[in-house]
């Protein structure tokens, strides 16, 4: 604390109340401000000057209506101890249930973890295998295109795309024929090639 603050604290004088001749506002006068005519100001005057203020203490008590509103407000904002304890117990019970549910979920997920990791690894290997197959297929198609056309072909060219469509069509025919042959073998009927049948 610096010197100027100490000096101010020392120079402050206590409030002098004139108890012998207190200022009591005239409530009937027009010059008296409205806030000095209120019951709140009366209670302040009685608190400061006591019976010398000329205010009867009975008038300071709240009316039945005011008392009911005060009790209702107190019940709303300051519930009884038993109710507060019930609320705390209910809140703690709810928090415990939430925590137990979360712990159960975590435990279930941890139990599933090895399978999830295995599935993830399997999926990763499958993606790698498909990527390798796609690269091999692309290389095979490029080599076949080079063999057919006698030079390297751009994979985006129309010639290459037509050739790929033609090869895919041939592969579909082969797969269809193979399926038909397998079905016929299961039934036991003789297999006739499609060229001979048509």
C-alpha positions as CSV (number, residue, x, y, z in Angstrom):
1,X,0.0,0.0,0.0
2,X,1.5,3.3,-1.0
3,X,1.6,6.5,1.0
4,X,-1.3,8.3,-0.9
5,X,-3.7,5.4,-0.1
6,X,-2.7,5.4,3.6
7,X,-3.1,9.2,3.7
8,X,-6.6,8.9,2.2
9,X,-7.6,6.1,4.8
10,X,-6.3,8.3,7.6
11,X,-8.2,11.4,6.4
12,X,-11.5,9.6,6.0
13,X,-13.9,10.8,8.7
14,X,-16.7,8.7,10.1
15,X,-20.2,9.4,9.0
16,X,-21.9,11.6,11.6
17,X,-25.6,10.9,12.1
18,X,-27.7,13.6,13.5
19,X,-29.8,11.4,15.8
20,X,-31.3,14.3,17.7
21,X,-32.7,16.0,14.6
22,X,-32.9,13.4,11.8
23,X,-34.0,14.3,8.3
24,X,-37.5,12.8,7.8
25,X,-38.9,13.5,4.4
26,X,-42.5,14.8,4.1
27,X,-44.4,12.3,2.1
28,X,-47.2,14.7,1.2
29,X,-44.8,17.3,-0.2
30,X,-44.3,17.6,-4.0
31,X,-40.6,18.5,-3.5
32,X,-39.9,15.1,-1.9
33,X,-38.4,12.7,-4.5
34,X,-40.5,9.6,-5.2
35,X,-37.8,7.2,-4.0
36,X,-38.0,8.8,-0.5
37,X,-41.7,8.0,-0.3
38,X,-41.2,4.2,-0.7
39,X,-41.4,1.5,2.0
40,X,-37.8,0.6,1.3
41,X,-36.7,4.1,2.2
42,X,-38.8,3.9,5.4
43,X,-37.1,0.7,6.4
44,X,-33.7,2.3,5.7
45,X,-34.6,5.3,7.9
46,X,-35.8,3.0,10.7
47,X,-32.6,1.0,10.4
48,X,-30.5,4.2,10.7
49,X,-32.4,6.2,13.3
50,X,-34.6,3.7,15.0
51,X,-37.8,5.0,16.8
52,X,-36.5,8.6,16.3
53,X,-37.4,8.3,12.6
54,X,-41.1,8.3,13.6
55,X,-41.8,5.2,11.5
56,X,-43.8,2.4,13.2
57,X,-42.0,-1.0,13.0
58,X,-45.3,-2.8,12.3
59,X,-45.5,-1.0,8.9
60,X,-42.1,-2.5,7.9
61,X,-43.2,-6.1,8.0
62,X,-44.3,-7.6,4.7
63,X,-48.0,-8.1,3.9
64,X,-49.5,-11.6,3.6
65,X,-49.2,-11.4,-0.2
66,X,-45.5,-10.3,-0.1
67,X,-44.8,-12.9,2.5
68,X,-46.3,-15.7,0.3
69,X,-44.2,-14.5,-2.7
70,X,-41.0,-14.4,-0.5
71,X,-41.7,-17.9,0.7
72,X,-42.4,-19.2,-2.9
73,X,-39.1,-17.5,-4.1
74,X,-37.2,-19.0,-1.2
75,X,-38.6,-22.5,-1.9
76,X,-37.7,-22.1,-5.6
77,X,-34.1,-20.8,-5.1
78,X,-33.3,-22.4,-1.7
79,X,-34.9,-25.8,-1.5
80,X,-34.9,-27.7,1.8
81,X,-31.9,-29.8,2.8
82,X,-33.7,-33.1,2.2
83,X,-34.7,-32.1,-1.3
84,X,-31.1,-31.0,-2.0
85,X,-29.7,-34.3,-0.8
86,X,-32.2,-36.2,-3.0
87,X,-31.1,-34.1,-6.0
88,X,-27.4,-34.7,-5.3
89,X,-28.1,-38.5,-4.8
90,X,-30.1,-38.6,-8.1
91,X,-27.3,-36.7,-9.9
92,X,-24.6,-39.0,-8.6
93,X,-26.7,-42.1,-9.5
94,X,-27.1,-40.8,-13.1
95,X,-23.4,-40.0,-13.4
96,X,-22.5,-43.5,-12.1
97,X,-24.9,-45.1,-14.6
98,X,-23.4,-43.0,-17.4
99,X,-19.9,-44.0,-16.3
100,X,-20.8,-47.7,-16.1
101,X,-22.4,-47.6,-19.5
102,X,-19.4,-46.0,-21.0
103,X,-17.0,-48.4,-19.3
104,X,-19.2,-51.3,-20.7
105,X,-19.0,-49.9,-24.2
106,X,-15.3,-49.5,-23.9
107,X,-14.9,-53.1,-22.6
108,X,-17.1,-54.4,-25.5
109,X,-15.1,-52.5,-28.0
110,X,-11.8,-53.7,-26.6
111,X,-13.1,-57.2,-26.8
112,X,-13.9,-56.7,-30.5
113,X,-10.6,-55.0,-31.1
114,X,-8.5,-58.1,-32.2
115,X,-11.2,-59.0,-34.8
116,X,-11.4,-55.4,-36.0
117,X,-7.6,-55.3,-36.4
118,X,-7.7,-58.6,-38.3
119,X,-10.5,-57.3,-40.5
120,X,-8.5,-54.1,-41.2
121,X,-5.4,-56.0,-42.0
122,X,-7.3,-58.4,-44.3
123,X,-8.9,-55.4,-46.0
124,X,-5.5,-53.8,-46.5
125,X,-4.0,-57.0,-47.9
126,X,-7.1,-57.3,-50.2
127,X,-6.6,-53.7,-51.5
128,X,-2.9,-54.4,-52.1
129,X,-3.7,-57.7,-54.0
130,X,-6.3,-55.9,-56.1
131,X,-3.9,-53.1,-56.9
132,X,-1.2,-55.6,-57.9
133,X,-3.8,-57.5,-60.1
134,X,-4.8,-54.3,-61.7
135,X,-1.2,-53.3,-62.4
136,X,-0.5,-56.8,-63.9
137,X,-3.7,-56.6,-66.0
138,X,-2.7,-53.2,-67.3
139,X,0.8,-54.3,-68.1
140,X,-0.6,-57.4,-69.9
141,X,-3.0,-55.3,-71.9
142,X,-0.2,-52.8,-72.8
143,X,2.0,-55.8,-73.9
144,X,-0.8,-57.3,-76.0
145,X,-1.5,-53.9,-77.6
146,X,2.1,-53.5,-78.4
147,X,2.1,-57.0,-79.9
148,X,-1.1,-56.3,-82.0
149,X,-0.2,-52.9,-83.2
150,X,3.6,-53.4,-83.4
151,X,4.4,-50.3,-81.3
152,X,3.8,-48.9,-77.8
153,X,0.2,-47.5,-77.5
154,X,-1.0,-44.7,-75.2
155,X,-3.4,-46.2,-72.7
156,X,-5.7,-43.2,-73.2
157,X,-6.0,-43.6,-77.0
158,X,-9.2,-44.8,-78.7
159,X,-7.4,-47.8,-80.3
160,X,-6.3,-49.1,-76.9
161,X,-9.7,-48.6,-75.3
162,X,-11.4,-50.4,-78.2
163,X,-9.0,-53.3,-77.8
164,X,-9.6,-53.4,-74.0
165,X,-13.4,-53.5,-74.6
166,X,-13.0,-56.3,-77.1
167,X,-10.8,-58.3,-74.7
168,X,-13.3,-57.8,-71.9
169,X,-16.1,-59.0,-74.2
170,X,-14.1,-62.2,-75.0
171,X,-13.4,-62.8,-71.3
172,X,-17.1,-62.5,-70.5
173,X,-17.9,-65.0,-73.2
174,X,-15.3,-67.4,-71.8
175,X,-16.7,-67.0,-68.2
176,X,-20.3,-67.6,-69.5
177,X,-19.2,-70.7,-71.4
178,X,-17.4,-72.0,-68.3
179,X,-20.4,-71.5,-66.1
180,X,-22.7,-73.2,-68.6
181,X,-20.2,-76.2,-68.8
182,X,-20.1,-76.5,-65.0
183,X,-23.9,-76.4,-64.8
184,X,-24.3,-79.0,-67.5
185,X,-21.7,-81.3,-65.8
186,X,-23.7,-81.1,-62.5
187,X,-26.9,-82.0,-64.3
188,X,-25.1,-84.7,-66.3
189,X,-26.1,-83.5,-69.8
190,X,-23.6,-83.5,-72.7
191,X,-21.8,-80.2,-73.2
192,X,-22.1,-78.7,-76.7
193,X,-19.9,-75.7,-77.6
194,X,-21.8,-72.6,-78.5
195,X,-20.3,-72.5,-82.0
196,X,-21.7,-76.0,-82.8
197,X,-25.1,-75.2,-81.4
198,X,-25.6,-72.1,-83.5
